[in-house]
Amino acid sequence: MQFAEVLSKSGILSDDYQGKPSNVLVAIQWGYEVGLAPMQALQNIAVINGKATVWGDSALALVKSHPAFRGHQEWLEGEEAICEIKRRLPNGDIETTRRTFSIHEAKRAGLTNKRGPWQNYPNRMLCLRARGFALRDSFPDALKGIITTEEAMDYEDAEKQSSEKAVQAPVVSSEGDTMQNIVEALSEEPSETEGVKPPEPLLLHLPGKEPIKFDTDLEWASEYADKMLEMRQYEKFTHAERRTKLKLLKELNQETLDKIDPELSTEMEEKRKSYNAALSVEAKEMSDVQSGTNTETATGL
């Protein structure tokens, strides 16, 4: 608790935590629940209208780091924002959760009359609201019921409760072992720096170029797949040269392929094998055509 008091007086945190060590402790506890290191929790969790919330981009990052995450898309259709989240189920099926939020819904809720982002960036706010719904419905186990900061900002604080009182509830209901972990995390000041170190980026190695860094398995695999497709379709190389390029790409990135989700790694290898097989078939067909042409020419002579 002493370390929480030091942080609350440090001036490096937002106003939600200035002079409020209890808020600091609770934010760290919420972070512990969703997998954020202590300082990351204080940077990404905000107390809005008496509620502990997480910024929309941080919520998406948390979900993307979940092993069952399989995809995310957002787009606008007219005056409606749409967000789709894909999740792998235990049986291997992919579940798609789609949520929407329209300008008509925003007007009914009185959001468009409020000064600020709803008037300045309505499309962005529509997307964030749809995203919040989709993330919570698809990955409740990742977010533990925390809503997005952008959504919480739209709620009226009818009872005008102080942030300090409102956020103390989770502490009371928390299990002892969880609280003990939080207290230990706060007490061990030297290890705090270690806790906030970001994970090592995933490197995509390309022949003759600087490695490209990615934060998630899915982002890395998506770019790796794109590079394989480019090599497979690069017609300036012969079919044999393209197969060699695909093999080299795999060898350069074998270390990262061993690190990422095994299912993604297997999927990448299957793509490479399918491209190799297709290139072999194309090479044979081209050879057969050329042989037929040569035979016809010889016969004509």
MIKEGU-23291 format. One record per residue: x, z, y of N, C-alpha, C, CB in turn; residue in one letter. Coordinates in steps of 0.001 Angstrom, whole numbers, plus 500000, padded with zeros to 6 digits. Atoms other than C-alpha are relative to their C-alpha. Glycine has a CB too. Example, Ala and Ser with C-alpha at 12.3 -4.5 7.8 and 13.67 -1.06 7.14 Angstrom:
<sites>
500890500000498810512300507800495500500900500000501200499008501246500027A;499180499940498810513670507140498940499230500730501090500414498585500462S;
</sites>
This chain:
<sites>
500828500000498797500000500000500000500866500000501258499061501215500004M;499115499969498843502935500663502318500446498594500380501216500884499720Q;499584501370499709504073497077501977498866499219500643500470499295498723F;501165500644499395500529495918502792499891500374501469498715500390499255A;500039499560498606500680497979505980501073499297500823500181501522500088E;498923500708499295504004496403506914499584498568500300501301500012499168V;500434501381499801502577492914506422498915499905501060499498499409498690L;501114500059499046499462493725508442500465500183501441498964501060499660S;499461499792498651501665494645511415501102499001500347500536501415500130K;498826500863499831504211491864511016499809498891501017500368499395498692S;500249501108499080502526489202513166500137498635499368500924500090501151G;499846501305500658503194486451510604498717499557499310501136500053498983I;501253500322500671499666486588509166498909499684501011499565501153499099L;501110500359499124496351485392510567499308501251500525498995499108499259S;500703498872499384494045487571512666499188500800498989499089499503501101D;500779499293501023492033488437509544500764501176499408499601499042498890D;499182498983500649494942490571508375500758500888500987500977499341499071Y;499268499215499020496384491944511617499422501413500087499960499316501376Q;500441498616499939496196495734511444498990500374498932499421500272501331G;500992499750501057494062495539508277500678499946498629498836498962500073K;499296500012501290496174496507505254499060499863498808500813501262499849P;500954500138501111493046496740503090499679498535499750498703500783500294S;500254501435500153492314493078503773501185499303499340499707499358501365N;498798500575500606495905492230502878499995500248498495501278500596500642V;500001499649501414495607494073499572498940499225499227499777501492499831L;501086500699500687492267492487498708500298498511499881498674500213500739V;499653501422500069493491488970499561501001499749498879500574499514501345A;499011500150501069496437489474497237499332500164498641501143501027500165I;500712499831501267494075490724494531499208498743499649499061501215500069Q;500721501252500249491865487643494924500976498915499546499237499543501273W;498996500984500388495002485530494742500459500196498573501184500066500929G;499605499695501380496028487292491560498964499477499015500188501517499812Y;501079500441500890492637486461490038500023498489499783498646500417500567E;500049501462500114492973482725490740501372499374499787499371499410501238V;498681500531500326496708482403490093500906499716501176499841498777499241G;499140500188498836498211482549493590500979501161500117499159499871501288L;499025498957499720501416484438494333499574500739501267501433499403500152A;500471499200498868500981487231496938500048499309501355500793501231500078P;499914500621498679502267485353499984499184498713500061501458499712500358M;500857501190500028500486482181498909498551500390500221500150499247498664Q;501375499532499817497254484167498743499724500295501467499737501251499150A;500203499655498593497714485454502285499972498762500888501094500948500472L;500001501242499225498322481908503518498771499147499733501244499201499696Q;501081500906500391495432480273501662498628500647499914500321499394498691N;501278499299500038492727482947501543499686500522501390500023501159498965I;500432499555498677490770483667504719498742500846499861499746498791500941A;501205499175499975488156486302505507499077499427501065500335501512500283V;500938500652499092485187484474507041498625500632499838499938498471499736I;501323499367500034481936486236507950499890501031498881498915498942499831N;500027498927500981482867489106505697500232499581498574498727500679500076G;499794500482501367483769486980502667501431499508499817499002498875499665K;498698500569500350487062486211500973499775498555499572500709500828498862A;500199501428500259487323482418500943501348499311499849499179499339501135T;498771500777500152489875479739500106499792498639500659500391499842498490V;500110501286499321490564476611502148499745498882498988501275499708500813W;500417501072500907489119473412500651501144499284499316499193499007500744G;498853500682500611492482471738500092500695500899498977501003499563501083D;499394499062500945493814474888498407499152500131498743500188501374500652S;500895499936501162490742475071496160500222498796499091498523500062500451A;499750501209500786491371471491495081501336500096499276499974498753500901L;498685499848500628495037472281494403499931500952498805501026500513501026A;500156499061501111494042475246492231499357499323498795499163501207500435L;500694500686501090491669473102490198500908498946499362498700499345500516V;499103501028500541494238470299489844501077500593499092500658499232501139K;498978499364500839496683472784488329499425500528498692500665501136500760S;500638499517501230494150473757485648500278499008498868498457500190500204H;499657500922501099495113472313482230498867499076499574500445500786498813P;501129500841500406491605470916481704499634498954501049498794500865499711A;500321500956498933491572468949484978500384498584499578500726500383501314F;499746501379500398491296465204484392499711498971501094499184499678498798R;500188500997498956490415463602487718499130500489501142499402498764499416G;500746499627498798488989463833491223499821498774500881500722501133500779H;500293501105499089487294461290493477499029500472501075499416498787499229Q;500915499728498892485615461536496884499761498713500761500561501103500943E;500286501172499188483855458848498866498693500197500755499936498735499128W;501217499981499192481102458174501388499148498793499665500333500026501505L;500964501084500148477991456106500758498954500178501092499343499990498566E;500902499837498864476184455651504027500248501332500679498536499894499555G;499885498691499359475537459142505375500066501120498970498824500232500945E;499908499008501073476159460926502084501410500027499427498976499696498887E;498687499825500623479430462328500749499811500313498525500811501126500703A;500087499818501446480018462251497003501361500452499477499539498685499295I;498764499518500624482591464173494994499788500088498492500426501391500583C;500039499934501458483296463795491280501249500721499491499896498575499384E;498913499276500642485423466176489236499890499787498497499963501519500359I;500000500211501449486425465400485663500763501128499312500624498625499642K;499413498887500745487157468131483159499968499700498504499250501320500304R;499936500167501458488288467991479546499376501212499331501469499804499517R;500676498936500730486010470024477282500788500365498739498563499575499633L;499266499583501202487267471972474238499921499004498847499481501324499533P;500131500971501093485943469247471913500683498666500295498540499757499707N;499281501216499640487998466610473733499233499056500895500388499283498782G;500798500853499121485122465023475653500357500264501464498491500236499762D;499773499862498568485446464429479396498658500187500698500756498765500570I;501228499691499265482730466029481527500190499636501471499620501506499847E;499941500378498590482056464525484959498931500758500774499819498472500173T;500917499266499132480497466774487599499940499293501347500445501489500169T;500172500693498720479079464913490605499105500849500909499386498572499790R;500789499274499015477875466710493723500010499213501311500554501447500209R;500144500751498756476652465266497016499598500931501136498962498874499839T;500488499299498809475989466422500558499815498954501092500995501147500460F;500339501050499038474276464281503177499864500560501411498704499304499591S;500166499605498602473993464332506941498606500573500229500246498800500935I;501362499462499873470268464991506500499966501463499571499004499172499153H;499918498603500430471052468178504583500709500841501052500731500111498651E;499277499279498953473515469173507284499098500278501197501232499205500443A;500922499807498872470857468657509957498966501065499686499301498684500355K;500999498996500381468295470697508022500582501411500055499461499710498593R;499343498693499967470810473517507804500469500382501396501175500010499052A;499594499716498630471481473287511541501489499923500236499527501335500386G;498543500062499885475142472455511014500461499040501081500603499598498684L;499550501027499056475323469378513222499829500427501449499246498711499762T;500190499519498627474236471365516276501109500944500437498660500698500129N;498943499043499687477233473664516067501212499287500591500404500785498743K;498779500564499432480212472947518253501147500153499011500347500681501342R;498858499913500890483417472239516436500093498827499058499943501262499219G;499712501109500917484311470182513365498777499192499584500662500529498779P;501176500774500410480716469219512477499652498928501018498806500920499794W;500239501023498981480449467352515767501196499068500142499687500652501344Q;498796500814499820484047466138515868500365499188498753501164500891500380N;499605500661501248484616465250512193498893500131498950501324500600499463Y;501131499818500929481211464993510466500275499474498592498776499311500549P;499734500554501333482415462765507609500917500909499184500624498609500120N;499077499086500677485269465113506783499260501248499517501159500395500942R;500728498795500367482922468106506761499019499737498865499264500555501206M;500893500356501107480430466309504507500772499971498681499330498629500259L;499179500095501212483209465573502014500440501380499518501231499120500257C;499560498665500387484469469153502087498868500808499381500564500736501202L;501131499259500561480987470528501437499683499499498584498752499862500914R;500243500548501336480404468158498496501108500427499036499904498459500055A;498866499588500830483884469018497196499844501443499550501317499827500762R;500161498590500341483192472742497338498992500211498888499582500783501216G;501020499881501038480026472373495279500534499513498650498744499204500393F;499516500592501251481703470134492688501081500863499351500544498591500257A;498921499182500544484785472329492303499467501277499362501003500345501093L;500527498742500531482805475532491816499182499784498732499147500695501049R;500841500252501171480369473983489357500814499528498792498938498963500340D;499204500537501104483052472238487299501050500984499500500673498720500428S;498919499083500372485764474943487345499739501418500496501327499498500555F;500252498617499580484151478363487827501078500956499505498640500460499497P;498955499137500536486893479849485660501277499935500824500297499626498569D;498799500128499165489568478575488057499815500668501355500357498528500195A;500246499490498648487933479676491333499395501397500016499091499061500737L;500517498631500103486315482921490115498917500312501026501128500983500157K;501114499762499087483335482469492422500343499938501472499418501305499715G;499617500077498588485320482106495655499485498692500589501546500108500168I;500472501207499336483719479663498083501068499499500961498672500262500748I;499016500570499081485594477373500455499837500585501398499870498472500048T;500016499473498637486517478549503932499093499171500891501414500034500578T;500819500877499160484846475516505498498516500276499801500303498531499693E;501407499690500275481566476381503790499620501349500594499730499994498484E;500293498661499489481766480054504741499869500007501514501084500976499573A;500080500070498542482300479113508388498609499594500477501032499019500532M;501325500477499614478836477557508374498916501051499818499647498776499205D;501001498964500239477082480736507276499912500936501200500333500794498721Y;500198499040498925475588483016509882500276501402499469498563499899500582E;499714498622500390476842486602509758498860500875500500501380500486500568D;501216499366499512473339488033510066500157501505500168498859499710499061A;499888498552499932474259491619509365501168500445500866500146500572498615E;498850499732499131477385491367511525500868501132499431499521500360501424K;499131499018500626479422493344509042501446499694500360499806500014498467Q;498583500214499730483094493843509701500657499419498767500695501315500422S;499302500611501126485496491872507552500599501066499097501095499050500495S;499351498965500794487183495084506463499058500567498959500512501110500894E;500950499409500930484041496577504890499548498990498965498800500552500745K;500556501000500912482845493337503367500952499659498879499642498747500752A;499066500433501029486025492538501491500493501126499121501162499329500628V;499537498911500832486514495995500023499283500068498656499831501291500727Q;500775499922501238483883495454497306500793499616498763498798499122500103A;499271500375501209486174493598494883500984501065499542500732498713500228P;499048498968500377488657496502495007499314501078499184500658500607501238V;500726498952500693486050499011493910499659499584498578498735500355500759V;500454500466501305484880496846491020501133499487499120498979498917500177S;498886500551500772488339495792489869500423500958498903501189499691500913S;499489499183501083489800497004486617501323500619500402500157499174498722E;498814499265499615492598499532486814501279499237499773500056501275499267G;498757500711500298495196497354485166500251498890501003499964499425498589D;499836501045498995494540494546487661500543500590501287498671499284500263T;499551499375498766494943496897490629501453500437499869499106501198500358M;498633499554500208498117498301489104500974498842500153500148500640498624Q;499147501189499858499557494778488896500185499638501459499403498811499240N;499916500337498575498755494199492554500907500969500724498610500001500645I;499172498991499344500317497477493650501465499786499661499562501412499591V;498616500249500401503438496703491645500568498782500705500093499816498491E;499541501215499316503633493241493193500353500291501439498935498908499939A;499733499657498609503482494774496655501215500904500125498786500672500621L;498919499026499922505989497486495857501366499368499800499790501083498977S;498725500631500319508694495167494544500341498955501039499964499371498605E;499736500901498877509803493692497823501006498906499682500488500788501171E;499052501081500281512861491778496508499393498870499192501189500543499272P;500566501054500839510768489917493934498970499167500730499379500596498770S;501018500736499262508325488777496612500454498586500311499652500727501286E;499491501329499685510567485914497566499938499093498789501428500083500516T;500067500798501216510726484787493977498575499561499714500554500784498818E;501385500314500311506948484900493705499454498822500761499157501171500264G;500574501062499185506372482395496486500758498688499862499973500421501447V;499308501271500197508805479791495291499054498990499368501255500188499122K;500883500998500602506869476608494635500578499517498678499784498811500957P;499485500531501266507116475129491140500868498778500246498846499645499049P;499127501161499857509802472534490638499179498725499927501096500000498916E;500770501253500025508470469059491447500326499179498763500277499173501262P;499791500927501108508068466492488712500619498727500554498663499694499250L;499262501153499480510528463637489206499690498749499189501510500276499988L;500174501307500635509746460007488489501244499178500300498696499272500508L;498749500739499841513016458147487919499754498508499804501067500508499002H;500095501453500068513173454420488607501404499414500066499108499439501149L;498651500582500014516199452195487935500482499634501403500026498760499109P;499387500358498728518453452014490988499330500573501231500031498551500121G;500708499431498849516166454130493200500051501524499952498533499514500034K;500074498549499939515851457709494387498755500482499255499984500489501469E;501176499486500715513513459843492240498846500289500965500367501279499219P;501207499696499229509939460252493499499456501332499506498922498863499865I;500453498657500367508582463821493572498472500081499973500566501038500980K;501441499773500125505099464857492430499747501469499683499383499085498899F;500332498589500192503356468230492372499235500272498708499193500490501166D;500836499756501180500996467772489420500286498984498897498516499954500379T;499827500890501150501126466269485947499213498712500185499565500698498710D;500880501156499897498225463969486717500523498987501010498597500440500384L;499457500905498986499775462535489883501228499263499460500365500780501284E;498795500627500568503076461925488103499610498945498968500924501067499353W;500394500919501071501389460310485087499323498757500556499068500700499014A;500680501141499394499249458097487305501005498999500562499050500471501106S;498980500889499436502303456719489117500856499382498893500894500768500995E;499219500507501139504255456372485859499253498858499317500290501136498981Y;500818501048500622501385454355484374499972498742500865498566500508499763A;499994501155499090501289452129487473501312499226499887499780500459501458D;498694500659500107505019451429487156500119499241498679501138501033500121K;499980500708501285504642450532483482499191498710500089499445500900498874M;500842501187499873501837448128484348500697498934500836498644500364500626L;499258500954499172503951446530487087501055499279499165500664500717501197E;498965500614500843506769445940484607499389499078498955500839501079499312M;500647500816501013504394444607481988499527498669500576498828500753499388R;500567501197499381502953442062484464501012499196500813498854500389500884Q;499007500664499158506211441053486189500492498729499315501186500948500305Y;499771501255500718506375437402485168501359499364500273498930499026500352E;498667500544499762509824436749486638500961500383498875500542500490501345K;499209499612501163511218438550483589499384499386498752500084501544499869F;500520500464501288510915437211480070499271501156499315501152499451499091T;500718498957500722508743439081477604500968501034499424499155499385498880H;499005499085500566511829440558475946500584500902501081501123499213499304A;499457499207498899513215441689479311499007501061500452500374499097501177E;501015499032499590509929443388480174499906501154498999498633499312500144R;500010498930501005509937445297476890501215500912500178499983499405498570R;498790499212499761513499446395477630499835500899501219501211499078500187T;500240499214498786512472447543481123499086501190499708499382499115501099K;500916498915500359509612449589479665500727501093499211498816499452499181L;499228499036500781511997451229477207500930500803500904500809499285498907K;499095499324499071514469452030479996499240501009500856500715498975500895L;500813499095499183511703453566482128499675501274499218498695499299500454L;500291498832500832510760455838479248501235500884499849499492499562498620K;498779499221500205514370456889478626500386500774501259501149499083499579E;499669499337498738514909457701482308499103501205500262499887499015501154L;500984498959499691511802459904482373499641500866498799498751499370500547N;500321499243501210511924461463478911499914501500500270501041499729498923Q;500009498564499705512705464910480327498674500422500630501168500362500934E;501282499680499371509604464839482530498846499800499030499789499142501247T;501042500224501003507485463394479729499881501190499052500292498723499204L;500020498821500864508457466440477673499409501218500715501411500318499514D;500492498856499229507368468775480501498498499962500237500708500064501324K;501396500104499589503923467437481345499063500318498839499708498601500545I;501018499735501012500686468065479483500189499068498800498585499832500596D;499743500833501185501193466851475885499023498841499840499953500852498766P;500985501075500140497985464835475944500301498854500960498581500535500247E;499625501039499041499070463002479091501240499254499522500250500610501390L;498770500622500492502503462384477602499692499026498858500999501079499528S;500398500875501112500922460965474445499286498757500517499090500758499015T;500726501138499416498633458783476544500963498993500615499002500485501065E;499011500894499400501637457375478439500751499204498927500992500803500854M;499282500679501075503438456573475185499119498942499337500485501016498957E;500920500982500581500353454841473796499874498770500898498614500631499773E;500046501132499066500163452708476944501237499129499838499886500498501458K;498753500763500132503812451723476570499988499168498720501219500948500008R;500046500723501276503313450777472923499022498830500057499610500950498864K;500985501088499905500215448733473744500537498851500848498676500520500596S;499396501048499174502105446869476483501051499240499203500625500601501275Y;498987500655500833504973446175474078499354499058498994500851501046499269N;500691500832500990502560444872471460499430498748500651498878500794499313A;500581501146499301500804442647473994501080499002500404499225500465501238A;498899500883499611504128441278475242500535499232498791501133500810500657L;499533500674501220505193440498471670499054498879499599500137501005498848S;500998501019500341501942438624471020500098498823500961498577500596500029V;499899501067499004502260436678474272501249499158499771500014500588501418E;498749500729500242505864435775473478499857499073498796501169500985499776A;500196500827501192504873434507470027499095498811500302499407500836498858K;500915501086499659501974432487471418500707498939500830498782500539500759E;499263500946499164504238430933474027500983499201499156500741500737501128M;499051500686500882506806430135471351499289498964499140500734501012499107S;500766500930500827504118428515469160499591498771500796498763500688499427D;500398501122499145502911426396472065501176499076500246499436500506501336V;498812500808499747506436425266472859500419499232498748501152500884500486Q;499648500683501258507087424454469175499069498832499752499945500977498810S;500964501079500174503901422407469028500267498844500928498607500506500218G;499693501047499020504846420529472166501217499207499570500232500605501391T;498781500682500445508303419778470809499723499103498794501090501026499652N;500340500789501191506804418561467500499284498715500386499125500820499039T;500740501178499546504401416243469280500929498998500665498885500405500969E;499055500889499319507215414887471405500867499259498991500885500795500974T;499151500626501019509410414265468369499224498966499206500577501057499057A;500830500945500756506545412586466501499734498740500801498676500648499599T;500263501156499128505810410348469437501197499091500091499605500458501391G;498806500837499945509366409211469490500179499234498702501239500847500288L;
</sites>
